[in-house]
């Protein structure tokens, strides 16, 4: 990510819900921070959309900004709603599905 791509978010108050918009039938993302230590990305999922099961080598925190989602971690489905957060452990298989349109902030912390 270039400095130009993030300059509109640096040092200014932001409404998190406005950082990425919903698009019919799609998942939209916007990376806000990319550093060696980790990333912060905002996602907007249309109802029924999701991310298929995968793993990541780092712990990650998901904060539900708006809407309702099902997050599956190691085969356990967990319903999450606006205002809730969940931590996904490193190397645990996980998936995300929008039960209703929802937005989330993904914070991934990389360990050295």
Z-matrix of the N, CA and C atoms (Angstrom, degrees):
N
C 1 1.445
C 2 1.521 1 108.22
N 3 1.302 2 116.22 1 133.16
C 4 1.457 3 120.01 2 -178.62
C 5 1.520 4 110.59 3 -86.18
N 6 1.327 5 116.03 4 158.85
C 7 1.462 6 120.21 5 175.89
C 8 1.524 7 110.21 6 -59.27
N 9 1.322 8 117.23 7 -34.60
C 10 1.469 9 122.08 8 179.73
C 11 1.526 10 110.94 9 -60.90
N 12 1.337 11 117.13 10 -37.33
C 13 1.466 12 121.90 11 -176.40
C 14 1.523 13 112.94 12 -69.15
N 15 1.332 14 118.26 13 -24.61
C 16 1.464 15 120.32 14 -177.22
C 17 1.521 16 113.58 15 -110.88
N 18 1.302 17 118.78 16 -1.20
C 19 1.460 18 119.37 17 -174.12
C 20 1.530 19 112.59 18 -61.75
N 21 1.339 20 118.30 19 -25.64
C 22 1.461 21 120.22 20 179.74
C 23 1.521 22 112.85 21 -75.87
N 24 1.352 23 119.27 22 -8.29
C 25 1.460 24 121.29 23 178.39
C 26 1.527 25 112.93 24 -109.99
N 27 1.310 26 117.44 25 -6.82
C 28 1.460 27 120.43 26 -176.50
C 29 1.522 28 111.77 27 -83.18
N 30 1.331 29 115.57 28 124.98
C 31 1.453 30 121.26 29 172.42
C 32 1.512 31 116.07 30 71.31
N 33 1.328 32 117.65 31 17.62
C 34 1.468 33 120.40 32 178.11
C 35 1.522 34 109.35 33 -129.40
N 36 1.343 35 117.32 34 145.61
C 37 1.466 36 118.96 35 176.22
C 38 1.529 37 109.58 36 -69.00
N 39 1.323 38 115.73 37 139.76
C 40 1.460 39 120.63 38 -175.34
C 41 1.523 40 110.39 39 -131.45
N 42 1.307 41 117.05 40 143.90
C 43 1.455 42 122.17 41 169.90
C 44 1.518 43 106.78 42 -87.89
N 45 1.313 44 116.92 43 110.48
C 46 1.459 45 121.48 44 -174.00
C 47 1.525 46 111.01 45 -56.11
N 48 1.314 47 117.68 46 -37.63
C 49 1.471 48 120.67 47 -178.15
C 50 1.522 49 112.42 48 -64.37
N 51 1.338 50 117.55 49 -20.22
C 52 1.457 51 121.16 50 -177.63
C 53 1.533 52 114.00 51 -94.70
N 54 1.329 53 117.80 52 -1.96
C 55 1.463 54 120.18 53 -174.38
C 56 1.524 55 113.55 54 -74.22
N 57 1.328 56 117.01 55 -22.45
C 58 1.460 57 121.83 56 176.77
C 59 1.518 58 108.07 57 -148.57
N 60 1.330 59 115.96 58 141.00
C 61 1.455 60 120.59 59 -176.87
C 62 1.516 61 112.36 60 -104.17
N 63 1.326 62 115.47 61 158.34
C 64 1.465 63 121.03 62 175.12
C 65 1.522 64 109.86 63 -75.00
N 66 1.330 65 115.72 64 146.35
C 67 1.460 66 122.55 65 171.67
C 68 1.522 67 107.62 66 -133.53
N 69 1.332 68 116.76 67 133.03
C 70 1.459 69 121.73 68 -178.71
C 71 1.522 70 111.15 69 -53.58
N 72 1.346 71 115.28 70 130.01
C 73 1.456 72 121.15 71 175.13
C 74 1.510 73 115.91 72 68.41
N 75 1.332 74 117.29 73 19.11
C 76 1.471 75 119.76 74 -172.66
C 77 1.516 76 113.14 75 -136.09
N 78 1.323 77 113.79 76 164.53
C 79 1.458 78 123.79 77 166.51
C 80 1.518 79 105.89 78 -113.76
N 81 1.321 80 116.22 79 125.64
C 82 1.466 81 122.01 80 -178.62
C 83 1.531 82 107.55 81 -116.40
N 84 1.327 83 116.96 82 139.05
C 85 1.460 84 119.45 83 178.22
C 86 1.516 85 110.93 84 -134.36
N 87 1.315 86 114.02 85 155.56
C 88 1.462 87 121.42 86 176.06
C 89 1.525 88 108.08 87 -142.57
N 90 1.301 89 115.71 88 114.97
C 91 1.455 90 120.66 89 177.65
C 92 1.518 91 108.82 90 -79.51
N 93 1.334 92 115.65 91 126.87
C 94 1.468 93 120.55 92 -179.45
C 95 1.524 94 111.92 93 -98.66
N 96 1.326 95 116.08 94 -36.05
C 97 1.466 96 120.77 95 -178.79
C 98 1.520 97 108.40 96 -138.16
N 99 1.316 98 116.72 97 133.72
C 100 1.470 99 122.74 98 171.58
C 101 1.523 100 106.69 99 -135.30
N 102 1.305 101 114.78 100 111.17
C 103 1.461 102 122.15 101 178.62
C 104 1.520 103 108.61 102 -133.35
N 105 1.319 104 117.31 103 166.29
C 106 1.455 105 120.41 104 175.84
C 107 1.527 106 111.10 105 -57.60
N 108 1.327 107 117.39 106 -31.69
C 109 1.463 108 122.34 107 -177.46
C 110 1.526 109 113.32 108 -78.65
N 111 1.336 110 118.38 109 -15.53
C 112 1.457 111 120.19 110 179.15
C 113 1.516 112 112.94 111 155.13
N 114 1.343 113 114.38 112 -173.08
C 115 1.460 114 120.95 113 -177.75
C 116 1.519 115 110.89 114 -135.37
N 117 1.334 116 114.99 115 157.50
C 118 1.466 117 122.76 116 170.74
C 119 1.523 118 106.12 117 -129.48
N 120 1.337 119 115.83 118 122.89
C 121 1.456 120 121.62 119 -176.78
C 122 1.518 121 109.43 120 -133.69
N 123 1.328 122 117.13 121 138.27
C 124 1.462 123 122.99 122 174.78
C 125 1.527 124 107.65 123 -102.85
N 126 1.340 125 116.31 124 134.90
C 127 1.462 126 122.62 125 178.83
C 128 1.515 127 109.99 126 -122.42
N 129 1.333 128 116.67 127 148.82
C 130 1.468 129 123.65 128 169.52
C 131 1.527 130 107.14 129 -127.40
N 132 1.323 131 117.04 130 123.24
C 133 1.464 132 123.41 131 -178.56
C 134 1.520 133 109.12 132 -112.74
N 135 1.316 134 117.33 133 129.01
C 136 1.457 135 120.31 134 170.81
C 137 1.535 136 107.44 135 -73.57
N 138 1.324 137 116.77 136 155.76
C 139 1.459 138 121.52 137 -179.95
C 140 1.527 139 110.65 138 -53.34
N 141 1.339 140 115.64 139 132.80
C 142 1.454 141 121.35 140 179.29
C 143 1.514 142 114.72 141 87.03
N 144 1.318 143 117.87 142 -12.67
C 145 1.470 144 121.37 143 179.43
C 146 1.527 145 109.86 144 -83.91
N 147 1.317 146 116.60 145 163.70
C 148 1.451 147 118.70 146 179.47
C 149 1.506 148 113.18 147 -171.38
N 150 1.318 149 114.09 148 -172.53
C 151 1.457 150 123.23 149 174.22
C 152 1.513 151 106.40 150 -120.29
N 153 1.324 152 117.54 151 127.07
C 154 1.457 153 121.02 152 -178.42
C 155 1.528 154 110.52 153 -67.98
N 156 1.317 155 114.66 154 163.83
C 157 1.458 156 120.10 155 -176.90
C 158 1.532 157 111.05 156 -57.89
N 159 1.309 158 114.81 157 134.74
C 160 1.461 159 122.27 158 178.94
C 161 1.521 160 108.25 159 -156.53
N 162 1.306 161 116.88 160 175.32
C 163 1.462 162 121.79 161 174.67
C 164 1.517 163 108.98 162 -125.60
N 165 1.312 164 114.71 163 160.11
C 166 1.461 165 121.51 164 174.88
C 167 1.530 166 107.02 165 -135.11
N 168 1.307 167 117.44 166 144.29
C 169 1.463 168 119.87 167 -176.49
C 170 1.532 169 113.84 168 -78.95
N 171 1.331 170 116.83 169 5.32
C 172 1.462 171 120.76 170 -175.95
C 173 1.525 172 110.40 171 -132.49
N 174 1.336 173 116.98 172 153.96
C 175 1.462 174 121.27 173 171.36
C 176 1.517 175 109.16 174 -62.36
N 177 1.322 176 115.81 175 146.70
C 178 1.463 177 120.32 176 178.59
C 179 1.520 178 109.04 177 -141.77
N 180 1.321 179 115.85 178 142.87
C 181 1.458 180 121.68 179 176.40
C 182 1.517 181 108.71 180 -113.24
N 183 1.327 182 115.97 181 133.23
C 184 1.462 183 122.20 182 175.25
C 185 1.515 184 107.72 183 -112.53
N 186 1.331 185 116.15 184 127.76
C 187 1.462 186 122.34 185 174.71
C 188 1.524 187 107.39 186 -114.23
N 189 1.336 188 117.00 187 122.53
C 190 1.455 189 121.71 188 -179.64
C 191 1.527 190 108.37 189 -82.30
N 192 1.313 191 115.88 190 114.45
C 193 1.468 192 122.68 191 -177.31
C 194 1.517 193 110.93 192 -83.26
N 195 1.346 194 115.78 193 -38.80
C 196 1.460 195 121.25 194 -172.86
C 197 1.528 196 107.85 195 -156.12
N 198 1.320 197 117.83 196 142.10
C 199 1.453 198 120.90 197 171.60
C 200 1.511 199 114.52 198 90.10
N 201 1.351 200 115.79 199 -153.11
C 202 1.459 201 122.14 200 -172.78
C 203 1.523 202 110.24 201 -147.10
N 204 1.330 203 115.92 202 134.56
C 205 1.460 204 121.09 203 -177.58
C 206 1.512 205 110.92 204 -138.57
N 207 1.328 206 114.25 205 161.75
C 208 1.450 207 121.44 206 170.23
C 209 1.522 208 106.46 207 -114.68
N 210 1.316 209 115.08 208 121.33
C 211 1.456 210 120.87 209 178.10
C 212 1.526 211 106.65 210 -112.56
N 213 1.307 212 115.61 211 123.95
C 214 1.460 213 120.92 212 -179.70
C 215 1.522 214 108.34 213 -105.80
N 216 1.331 215 115.51 214 125.49
C 217 1.461 216 121.77 215 178.78
C 218 1.523 217 107.91 216 -124.67
N 219 1.311 218 116.35 217 121.10
C 220 1.474 219 122.59 218 -179.79
C 221 1.528 220 111.32 219 50.08
N 222 1.331 221 116.77 220 43.06
C 223 1.450 222 122.43 221 176.08
C 224 1.520 223 115.69 222 85.14
N 225 1.334 224 118.52 223 -5.50
C 226 1.464 225 121.93 224 -179.62
C 227 1.532 226 109.42 225 -100.43
N 228 1.349 227 116.18 226 118.32
C 229 1.468 228 121.58 227 179.37
C 230 1.521 229 109.53 228 -83.66
N 231 1.339 230 115.40 229 131.48
C 232 1.461 231 121.94 230 -177.45
C 233 1.521 232 108.62 231 -128.26
N 234 1.334 233 116.95 232 120.93
C 235 1.467 234 121.68 233 177.60
C 236 1.526 235 108.37 234 -80.27
N 237 1.322 236 116.54 235 129.27
C 238 1.459 237 122.02 236 179.64
C 239 1.519 238 109.32 237 -127.78
N 240 1.326 239 115.75 238 145.99
C 241 1.462 240 121.32 239 -178.23
C 242 1.518 241 110.29 240 -130.42
N 243 1.304 242 114.71 241 169.44
C 244 1.460 243 122.51 242 -179.86
C 245 1.529 244 111.17 243 -46.37
N 246 1.328 245 115.33 244 131.81
C 247 1.455 246 121.46 245 178.53
C 248 1.519 247 114.38 246 93.02
N 249 1.337 248 117.31 247 -9.03
C 250 1.459 249 120.11 248 179.90
C 251 1.529 250 110.13 249 -99.08
N 252 1.333 251 114.79 250 160.76
C 253 1.453 252 120.95 251 175.85
C 254 1.513 253 108.93 252 -135.84
N 255 1.314 254 115.29 253 159.09
C 256 1.456 255 120.99 254 176.92
C 257 1.527 256 107.83 255 -145.96
N 258 1.324 257 115.81 256 142.44
C 259 1.463 258 120.97 257 177.85
C 260 1.527 259 107.92 258 -103.79
N 261 1.316 260 115.38 259 127.44
C 262 1.461 261 121.80 260 178.18
C 263 1.528 262 107.61 261 -102.67
N 264 1.333 263 116.83 262 120.54
C 265 1.472 264 118.42 263 -177.38
C 266 1.519 265 112.91 264 -72.13
N 267 1.295 266 115.09 265 151.95
C 268 1.465 267 121.74 266 177.17
C 269 1.526 268 110.38 267 -54.39
N 270 1.323 269 115.28 268 140.95
C 271 1.460 270 124.41 269 174.67
C 272 1.528 271 115.14 270 67.98
N 273 1.328 272 119.04 271 3.27
C 274 1.465 273 121.51 272 176.28
C 275 1.530 274 108.68 273 -86.20
N 276 1.328 275 118.67 274 128.83
C 277 1.462 276 119.65 275 177.32
C 278 1.535 277 109.89 276 -61.57
N 279 1.325 278 115.98 277 134.81
C 280 1.465 279 119.23 278 -179.46
C 281 1.525 280 110.21 279 -146.86
N 282 1.334 281 114.65 280 156.46
C 283 1.457 282 122.27 281 179.41
C 284 1.523 283 107.99 282 -145.77
N 285 1.338 284 115.89 283 160.24
C 286 1.463 285 122.12 284 -178.59
C 287 1.521 286 108.49 285 -132.42
N 288 1.351 287 116.31 286 135.79
C 289 1.466 288 120.96 287 176.44
C 290 1.528 289 109.07 288 -138.74
N 291 1.321 290 116.00 289 133.82
C 292 1.469 291 121.49 290 178.86
C 293 1.526 292 109.83 291 -81.42
N 294 1.343 293 117.58 292 111.85
C 295 1.458 294 121.45 293 173.78
C 296 1.520 295 109.70 294 -74.84
N 297 1.319 296 115.13 295 -34.96
C 298 1.465 297 125.53 296 169.72
C 299 1.516 298 104.62 297 -135.83
N 300 1.323 299 116.93 298 167.04
C 301 1.468 300 117.55 299 173.88
C 302 1.526 301 108.49 300 -50.49
N 303 1.329 302 116.02 301 136.86
C 304 1.462 303 117.28 302 177.23
C 305 1.521 304 110.87 303 -151.53
N 306 1.330 305 112.96 304 157.97
C 307 1.462 306 121.45 305 175.74
C 308 1.518 307 108.10 306 -122.45
N 309 1.322 308 114.54 307 144.57
C 310 1.466 309 118.88 308 178.64
C 311 1.521 310 110.32 309 -141.27
N 312 1.317 311 114.17 310 154.58
C 313 1.455 312 121.73 311 170.69
C 314 1.519 313 106.95 312 -107.58
N 315 1.323 314 116.45 313 126.48
C 316 1.449 315 122.74 314 178.14
C 317 1.517 316 107.92 315 -106.98
N 318 1.327 317 115.60 316 121.89
C 319 1.466 318 121.21 317 176.94
C 320 1.521 319 106.70 318 -116.07
N 321 1.321 320 116.71 319 114.32
C 322 1.448 321 121.36 320 179.77
C 323 1.526 322 109.04 321 -109.89
N 324 1.320 323 115.48 322 124.09
C 325 1.459 324 121.36 323 179.07
C 326 1.522 325 109.46 324 -106.29
N 327 1.306 326 115.34 325 124.41
C 328 1.463 327 120.38 326 -179.63
C 329 1.524 328 109.07 327 -95.17
N 330 1.319 329 115.79 328 137.22
C 331 1.455 330 118.82 329 176.25
C 332 1.515 331 109.30 330 -100.93
N 333 1.312 332 115.27 331 154.00
C 334 1.464 333 118.90 332 -178.12
C 335 1.492 334 111.82 333 -95.00
